[in-house]
Amino acid sequence: MKILGVVAEYDPFHSGHLYHMTEAVRHVSPDLVFVVLSPCFKQRGEFSLLSPLDRARLALEAGADAVFSLPVLWTVRDAEHYALGAVSLLAGLGVTDLAFGAETADESLLFRAAGLLENPSPAFSALLKEKLSSGVGYPAALSGAFSSVLPEAEGLLDRPNNILAVCYLRAMLRLNLSLRPVIIPRTGSYHAAGIDPVSPSASAIRDSLLRGSYTAAFEAVPSYTADLLRRRFLEGRVPDERILDAMLLSRLRSMSEEEYSLLPDLSEGMENAVRSAAAVSRTREELITALSGRRYPAARISRLCASVLLGITKNDTENTPLPDHALLLGLRKRPEMTALWKSLPVPVITSFTEWKKAASPSDLAAWRLWAQCSGLPDTLPFTEKLISI
């Protein structure tokens, strides 16, 4: 059986996502399409606008056959570990082909880049160390060392989808997987401020929706996404980030030195900068703006904030095993599905009640926070049913 795998956030599912899925299916002609989805917090440490279940429904509407949740301990991580967790989970679900986007859709070049990063040469390691010691932040140091050793790939790691593409390939190399990569050229800008209806940025769509500017946002998404967004905004079933901001700043201001020392990816002296910025910031965005720059990228600060809110420690990130179960969020009704679950190396959990026994405290905390900020009961998601179409 040929199974196409996709790693996604779909917050919300837009026309660019539909193009990606349609092209991947055209290239592979799979028997099934599986999607691994970020939960209530996403890879850059941000809260999701729509719940994982709503986003699973949109993926199914677009043609996915089953949608699974990636554990939050693998989601709120740098690109390398995010990709490692997601690819490992998809491999455990029997996926044969992995589709992802890239600004540079050159499979050979991306594989050479992945090989260099996975097995760095002495020259590369020395250059990276030299650039880091000069005070340059890790992403810039990595990109600089990379371009020096592999000149034909200069600037490759300056583009967000290229970074993830290389990390997916690194995961395949590290885990010795025989997945076939399916690279879909990425068009448009990941961080574009304006909304391109053909190849939009999800962040621009979210910003437009939260400003109350719905027309442009709805033009950039399929009709089923627009219908769902209308319902959720009318119901008020989207998180109020002001609540999250207050919770974050309160927590940062009250944490002890020992609690700061336990946070993941916190370099020496950084805790003082975080504590000082938290004391005067009014929102999460103000905090991130005050701290981010050449040394500390905004995404790193954002993920740190997510770790604070979810109680994630350095020990959690360093010692968490690769995903050993798959929470099913939604599926398309097909008779072969039930039989397939029983044959997979990774157990598939089909109810939130059952999942509660296997979930980490941080996964449970993520759902509680999302429910609280959306004005919903603390029992979410245990009152929800599996999405089925």
N, C-alpha and C positions, 0 to 999 in steps of 0.2 A: 504494500500500500504506500502510495506517495503522499506525504503529509507536508504541507507548506506551513512554516512557522513565521510569525511576525511578533516583534517586541514593540509595544506602543504605549502611549498615554491617552490619546484620543480625547483631549480636554479642551474643546469639544472635537468630535469627528467632523472634519471639513473636506472640501473638494480635493485638496492636495492628498489627504489620506485615502480618499476614494480612488484617485489616480494611481497611487502607490499599490493599493491592494489589487486593483484591476490589472495593472501591468504585471504584477507578480504572478497572478493566476494565469494570465496569458502566456507567460514564459514557462511556467511549470506544468500547467494542466493537472493540478493535484486532485487526489480523491477527497482530501479534507484540508481545511484551513484552520489552524490553531493560533490564537493570539494570547500572548502573555502581557498582562496589563499592570501598570503601576496602580497601587491601592490609593488610599486617601491622601497620601503625600507622594510627590513625584520626585524624579531624579535630581532636580535642582533644589530640592528641599522645600518646594512650594506646596501649599494646600491645593487640592483639586477643586475646581468649580463644581463639577458634577460628581456624583457618587460613583464608586467603581461599578455598581450594578447598572446605573444609567449608561455609563460608557460601554459596558458589556453589551447592553441592548443595541446600542448604535453599531457596534462591531458586527453583531449578528445580522442586523438590517443590511449591512454593507456586504454580507456574504461569508462571514466567518462561520465555522461550524461549532466551535467551542472556544470559550474565553476563560482564562485562568488568571488568578491574582499572584503577582510576584511578592514574596514576603518583604515587609518594609525594611528589614535589616539589609536586604540586597538592593533596595530601591534608593534609599537616601544615602547614596555612596558616590564616589567618583566614577567616571565613565568606565574605567577598567573593571571595577568590582560589580557595578550595575550590569555590565554586559556578561560578566562571568556567571552571575547568578541566573540571569535570564536565559542564556544559552544552555547552561546546565539543565535548567528546568525543561526547556523545550526538547532537549535531547532525551531526557527521561520520559517524555511524553511520546516518544517515537517519531519525532519530526525528522524528515529526510532532507528538506530544503529550507534554507533560512533567507528570508528577503529583508533587505534594509536599504535605506537611501544613502547617497553620498554625493557631495558636490563634484568629486573626482571619481567617476565611475570606471576606473581602470583597475580591474581585479588583480593583475600582476603586480602593479605598483603598490596597491594597498596590502597585498600579501607580503611584499618585501618589507614594507614599513612595519607590519605586524611582527615579522620575523626578527627585525632589528630590535624592536622594543621588548620582545619576549626573550630574546637571547642577545643582550647587548654586547657589542665588541668592547675591548679595553679602551679603544680610542673614544668611543661614544660615552662610556662611563666617565672617563677623565674630563671630557668636555662638559658633560652635564654637571659634574661636581664643581668645575671651575665657574660655570655660570651661576650656580646656586650660591656659591661663596661670595659672589659679587653683589648679592642682595636681590637678584632678580627672582620673581615668583616662579613656582614650579612649572606652570604651563608655558610661560615664555622661555624658561631655561630649557625645557624639553624640546620645544619647537626649534630653538636656536641650535642646539646640539644635533638634533635630528637632521636639519637642513645642511649642516656642515658635513656630516658623514654620508648622507644620501642626497646629494645635490639635486637630483632629478625630482625629488619630492619636496623641494623648498616651498614652504607655505601650506603644505598639505594639512598639518595639524592646527592651522589657524581657522579652520572651518568646522563648525560644530558637528555636522553630519559625518564628515570625514573622520573626526575623532572617534565617534561611536562605531563607525564602520571598521576602523582599524582595531578597536577593542573587541568587536564581535569576532573578528578573525583571530585575534590573540587568544580569545577564549577557546576557539576551535582547536588551535595549536596546543594550548596548554592541556586541554582535556583529551587530546588525541581523537577528535571526532571526525567522522567522514561526511559531515553535513555539506551539502552543495550550496555555496553562496549565490544569491540572486540579487545583484546590485541594480537598484533603480536610480537613475540620475535625479538628483534633487534640483528643482528649480525654485526661484524665489528666495527670499531671505528668511532664515529661522527667526531672527529678531526684528523683522521689519515693523516699523511703527504704523504704517498705513496698511489697509486691507486690500490685497490683490485677490479678486474673486476666483481666479483660476488656480493660483498657487499661494494661498494665504499663510500667514503666521498665526498659530493658535493663540499666542500671547496677545497679538493685536486684536483678535476676535474677542478674547476675554475682556481686555481693556475696554473695548467698544461696548460690550454688553453691560459691564459694570458702570459705565458712564451713562447708560440709558440710551445709547445710540444703536438701535437694533437693526435698522434697515441694511446698512453695509455688512453687518455681521451675518445676517440671514442670507444675503446674496452669496456668501462664500461657503455655505454649508448645504448638504443635501436636505431635501424637504423633511425627512424624518428627524434630522438633527434639529432643524428650526422648530418643528412641532414640539419636540421634547423640551427644548430650551424655553419656549413660550410658557409651557405648563409649569416648569420648575420656577421660573421667575414670578409667575402669577401666584403660585403657592408659597413663595418665599423659601423654597427648598434648596437654597444655595447658601454657603457659609458667609457669615458676616465677619470679615477679617479684622474688624475693630475688636471683636471679642478675643480673637487669637492674639492680636497685638498686645492687649492688656495682660493676657495670661503669660505671654512670653516675657515682657518687660518686668512683670512682677517676679517671675521666677529668676530671671537673671540678676535682679537687684537683691534677692534674698539668698542666693546660693553662697555656700561657704567656700573657702579656698580649696578644701579637699574635694568638694563636689566639682569645682571647675577642673581640678587636676584629673578627674576621671573621664572628662569629655573626649570623644574621638577627634583625631586630626587637629589637635590644639598645640601649636608649637610654643616653645618657651617664650614667655613674655606676652603672648597673645591674650591670655586671660585678663591681664591688666587693661589692655586696650578695650576688650569686650565689656568689662565691668564699668569702665569710665564712660563708654559710649551709651550703655544701657541706662546709666544714671541721668542722662540728659535727653535721650531720644524719646519721641512721643509715639512712634510707630516702628514696626519691623522694617519697613522700607528706609526710614531715616537711619536706623541702626546699621543696616547693610551699607547704605551710602557712606556713612561716617567711617566704616571699617574697611571697605573694599578699596582696592587700588593695585599698585604694581606688585605688592608682596602678597596680599590676600585677595584672590578673585571673589567676586560677588557670589558666585555659586557655592564656593567653599563656606562663606559666612552663612549663606542661606541654609545649607545642609547642617551646619553647626546649630543654628536656631531650631531646626527640626529635631535634632538629637536632644536638645535641652527640653523641648516640649514632650518628647516621647520617652524620656528617661534612658536614652541609649548611651552606653558607656564605651570606652576604648576596649574593654574586655569583650563586650558584645560583638563589636565589629571584627576584632582580631580572631575570635574563636568560634564564631557562628559557622556551622557546617553548610555546605551547599544544600539548596532546597531539597528536602527529603519527602515532601508531599506537595500536592497541587490542589489548591482550592478552586473548584469549578464555580464560576460566576454565572455562566449562561451557556446554553447550547441550542443548536438547531435539532429538531426532532428527526433523527435518522436511526433506523433499526440497528446498524452496525456499531453504534456508539457504546452501548452497554457492554457488549462482548469485548470491545477494544479496551475499556478501562481495566478489565481483569488481566490483560496480558502485558500491561505496561510495567516497567521497572519502578516507576514512581507512583505511589498510591494516589488515587484521585478521590478527594473528599467532596461530597455532593450536597452537604448541608452545613449551615453555619453552626448549628448545635454540635455537630460532630467536630467541626473545625476548631471550636473553642478549646477542645482538649489538646490539640496539637499546636495552636497558635502561640507565638511568643508574646510576652507582656507588651512589647512595643506595637505589635499588630493590633492588639485589643485596644491599646491607648489611642492609636490613630483613628479607629472607628468612633471611640467615645468623644474625642475632640471634634471630629467632623460633625457628629450628631449635635453636640452642644453648641457649636458655632452656627449650625443650621436651624436651631430651635426645635430639635427633634428629641425624642426620648433616648435615654441612655441605653435602652435595650436594642437599639439599632446596632448591627444588622440582623439580630437574632429573630426579629419579627418579619424579616423579608424572605421572599421565596426565590428560588433559583429562576433566573430569566430563561424562558423557553419560548421559541417562536416556530 
